[in-house]
Amino acid sequence: MYRERCLVKDNKKVAPGHYRLTLVSSRIAKAARPGQFVQILCSDSCDPLLPRPFSFLTATARDFSVLYHVVGKGTHLLSQAKAGDSLWVLGPLGNGFTDRGSWIVDRGSKILLVGGGVGIPPLYHLAQALTRGKSKGFARNISVFLGARSKAFLLCEKDFKKLGVRTYAATDDGSKGRRGLVTEAVGEFLERIAHSAERRAEMEGIALYGCGPTPMLKALSVISKKHEVPCEISVEVPMACGFGVCLGCAVKVADARQGVRYAMACTEGPVFGADQIVGE
Amino acid sequence: MVVKKPNLETQIGRIKFKNPVLAASGTFGYAREFEKLTDLRRLGGIVTKTLTLKPRLGNAPTRIVETPSGMLNAIGLQNVGAERFIGEKLPYLRKLGVPIVASVMGYSVEEFVSVVEVLDSAKGIDGFELNLSCPNVSYGSRSKDGGVRMFAHEERLVAQVVRAVRKTTGKTVIAKLGPDVSDIGKMARAAEDAGADAVSLINTLVAMVIDVKKRRPVLANKTGGLSGPCIRPIAVRMVWEAAQRVSIPVIGIGGIMNAHDALEFLIAGASAIQVGTAGFVNPNACVEILEGIKRFMLDEKIRSAAELVGILNA
C-alpha cells in the first residue's frame, strides 16, 4: 500500500460518460493484483471530501489505469483531469481474485467472468493476468459475459477479444448480443453443460468471477449455488477511508469460524466468496 | 529573540503529551492500520476506537454517506470489546511510545464503570475518554425512560458517569461531549465538577440524508453523525464557549483538516486537538498538522503551544 501523488498520463473517453484514466506509479502498478483497487482524490478541496474507489483496469511496470463512470461531482472533476496533472492515489487496496489459472492447465477447467457496467474493468485485469504469456488455446478456456444498457456502453469488449478469450454480450435493449440480463446467458451456459451427459464432468472445473450491480451479483450467487461451482464476486459499497479504519464499508458475511459479522469491503474484500455473503 | 525549537508539550490530567495533535476516536481504528501510511510515533497521542464491555457487530449497512464538505456515519460502535482489545490490540499500541487513551462507552453508569475496570488494570493505557455522545447506538430502556438519547444531553447524566468512573480509576478521565445541546458550557461544567480531568468536544452532530427516490433515509440507522470540515465553525464556537466556563483543559475536535484549522481551536481555548475525518482523506494528516503548527509558531515567534491556548482577542 502506497500513497503517492501520481502523474496523469492519459484520461480518455471510452464510452458515453465513461473514461479511462492512466496514472503513473511503478510502485502501485507493480503491486496491483486483479480485483484490488485504488482510492483517488478527485479534488484537493473539501468538496468532494472523500477519495473515490476504483478497481484496476490494467497495471504495467510503470503505470496503471482505471475505468470510471461519471456519476457525481467527484467523477465529473476526475473527467476534467488532463495529461500532466497529478492526483493523490492510495493503493493497491483490498484483496483481489483468487488466481485459478493453474486449474485450466491442471484440470482442464473453464473460467467464466461475468461483468456488468463499470464492474467489467477488474475482470479485464483478471483476464489479462490469466492469459499473460499463455497460448491462444489456453485463452479459449476463459469465457467473458458482458452486460450493459446498450451497445455503446459495452465496456472493454474489443480488449477482451484481443486477449483471445470467448466473449458473450447481453444488452438491455438488444443492440448487441442477446437482449436481457447477462446472468441469464451465464445460467443457460451452465444448464447446457449440466444437461449434457458427455459434458457434465466439465462442471467440476468451472469457476465463476463476477463484478457488477448488486442484483447481478445476487443472481450470479444463486446460479453458482445451483450448480455448485466456486464463485467470487467483487462488491461495491460506500466507502470512506479504504484501509480499514472508518468501518463504513460493511458487508454482512457468515463463516463457520466467526459466525455472522460485518466484514470490511476495503480490507477483507472487495472480493468475497459468493457463499460468504449474507443478505441483510 | 529567535525561537529555534518551540515547546509543544501539553499536560492533560496525568498525561504529558509531547505535542497537542491527537488521533480522534473512531477514525483511527487501533492505529496499526496507519502504520504504513504515517509515522505513528510522532503523534501527540492516540484515542482508540470506542470500546464496550462486550464486542459489538455494529450497524447494518448503509453506514456512511458523503455530504457537502463532510460525511455522515452510523457505524454503531463496531469493536472487539475490552478484553480482546487488551489481548489483541494493546500490545502493538503500547510499543509506539505514544500516550494511549482508551475511548469507552457503556449503556449505563454501571457499564461505564465495568469497562473502565477491565481496562484500568491493563498496562499501557494512560487514560480514558468517556464517549458520552455517540449518536449511533440506542440506549434501550433508557431512551424510553427519560427520553434521553445520549448521556451528553443531560448534565445530571454527564455528572453521574464521570463521578462513577472517577472513583474507579486514578488515570486521566476525559469526558467527550456532544454538540446537540443548548448550552455546552453547562455540560462542560458538569463534567468538571464531577471530577473530569478534561473535556473533549465536539462529537459528531446528529444528521440525516434522504434518498428522495426511495423516500428513505440513506443510512440504515436513519440518522448518523456528521463530521468533516462542514462542522468546524460550530466546533470552534463550542470549544470557545466551553473553555470560558471550565478551568480544566478542553480538547478541540471537529473537522480539522490542516494546521490552520488546528490553530483556530488552540486560539479558541483548546489545549490539544484531535484529528478524525481528515485521516480518511490523508492518512498522514496528523503529522502534517503538527509540522504546520510548528512552522506557525516559528514564524510568529511563539515559544510554547501553551502560549497559544485561549489567546483569542474577543
Interface residues (C-beta under 8 A of the other chain):
Chain A: M1 R3 L41 C46 D47 P48 L49 L50 P51 W88 L90 V237 P238 M239 A240 C241 G242 F243 G244 V245 C246 L247 G248 C249 A250 V251 K252 V260 R261 Y262 E280
Chain B: T27 F28 G29 E33 F34 K36 L37 K49 L57 G58 N59 A60 P61 T62 R63 I64 V65 E66 P68 S69 G70 M71 N73 I75 Q78 A220 G228 P229 C230 M257 T277 G279 F280 V281 N282 P283 N284
